Amino acid sequence: MNQVLHAFADGAVVAKRNLIKIKRVPDLLVFTTLSPIMFVLLFAYIFGSSIEVPGVNYREFLIAGIFAQTVIFGATFTGAGLADDIQKGIIDRFRSLPMSQSAVLMGRTASDIFYNVLTIVVMSLTGLIVGWRIRTSLLEALAGFLLLLLFAYAISWVMAYVGLLVPSPEVINNASFIVIFPLTFIATTFVPSENLPTVLRVIAEWNPVSSVAQAARELFGNTNPAFPPPDVWSLRNPVLYTLIWVAIILAVFVPLAVRQYKRAATR
């Protein structure tokens, strides 16, 4: 028990250290908040005029998808930060301190929750300006935001593992973009799956990014209750399907990341 508390305490210190970087590198915070604003405005005013979602205002359909895409991209800060710390020798300094082996990873992934919360706040305000509305209760809306953050936290551990494998932050930024960009577009983030070709539709229907976006839409009340539920199980039960993916990702990548951290710290 004492070891667990000690690990959480060390992780909190590391998280604080990562958040202090905001003061020293304000440009990171600026671009973190500008990117989601750009996506909201771009899709709402440019693509939104040519995309129709039966029974739903496209701007309301859109926001949950942009939430999902942005928090997933925000999780890449974990991998880039770890790769940068290894490159600069900071991980070796951490190893010389009497601290838990998992504290660095816990602190790094926890600090990224702050970035994602800030991003969601900015996107929510931007969404309200372009016409997005929450049409359910406060508790359901909070559940939607928490589900987005939980999924992003799980992806942070994937990025942590990748960040400990690659040689530099530039590599992980390029690699994550190549993987995450199609993952978030071959989904129901911006268009319904019915509008996609057969193969892409099947991929989109079982893509966990689709279930996160669908769950958020339902919890925000951005779906048409008069329409029948989706035929595929993953989108008919998006909250449960998302939680299953979160559990699988954490069960696989937390131990992998911790083991890789021990290896990376000794190279």
Secondary structure, 3 states (H helix, E strand, C coil): CHHHHHHHHHHHHHHHHHHHHHHHCHHHHHHHHHHHHHHHHHHHHHHHHHCCECCECHHHHHHHHHHHHHHHHHCHHHHHHHHHHHHHCHHHHHHCCCCCCCHHHHHHHHHHHHHHHHHHHHHHHHHHHHCCCCCCCHHHHHHHHHHHHHHHHHHHHHHHHHHHHCCCHHHHHHHHHHHHHHHHHCCCCCCCHHHCCHHHHHHHHHCHHHHHHHHHHHHHCCCCCCCCCCCCHHHHCHHHHHHHHHHHHHHHHHHHHHHHHHHHCCC
